[in-house]
Amino acid sequence: MNEWSLPVLLKSLHKDIEGKLSIVRDSIIHPGAKGDGSEKVWLDLLNTYLPKRYKAANAFVVDSKGVFSDQIDVVVFDRQYSPFVFHYQDQIIIPAESVYAVFETKQTLNMGMIRYAQDKARSVRKLYRTSLPIPHAGGIYPPKPLIPIMAGILTLESDWKPALGEPLLNQLETEKDIAMLDIGCIASHGYFYHDSENGKYTIKQETKAATAFLFRLISALQFSGTVPMIDIQAYGDWLLDDA
């Protein structure tokens, strides 16, 4: 009788993701379609394995002042307490208060792609977020502090040699404010994350990088808590605008 093996299961999950990304790279010629294919692999991974309180989608993010982010490849947002998400044709627009994390998905990692992901992170984190007092049976809790929005990059390969060496670390270190990348996965080589306690990056050479990244992300989401109570009326005030 065959027995289950957790190491084999975890290795298989990584091999599945790496394999799908490799197929996209090798079989799809058109750059736009190749990018869409890679994005879908990562979205499927997150929507399959993240707890159901979260959802991942390609989306824009908007705040109650009417300011929009750039289009983001992967937005991880609240699906349990968020009162609304706008859908228009194939476009999804998510209120800034609902966002837990944002990622850019690329075929390969290099300085340009890191900068690109940092710019995308900045476009989301600069948005205004509301937080209302929370009523409960005994009274009212004060407004929940805003949770930090995580940002990162997800790729199959790296143009650098070594793939996860000093050039990567140096570029990550250039942004420690609203454009900072907290976590990333280079599926063929490893992953990285920023440790908020010591303020330093940890880079992990990892043969099961996709699985290790997924577990690190889930752990970080657990500690981030729940998104704040959104001020719906702040968005509703735009109904008064005739523009």
Secondary structure by P-SEA (a helix, b strand, c coil): cbbbbaaaaaaaaaaaaaaaaaaaacccccaaaaaaaaaaaaaaaaaaccccccccccbbbbcccccccccccccccccccccbbbbcccbbbbccccccbbbbbcccccaaaaaaaaaaaaaaccbbbbbccccccccccccccccbbbbbcccccccccccccaaaaaaaaccccccccccccccccccccccccccbbbbbbccaaaaaaaaaaaaaaaaaccccccccccccccccccc
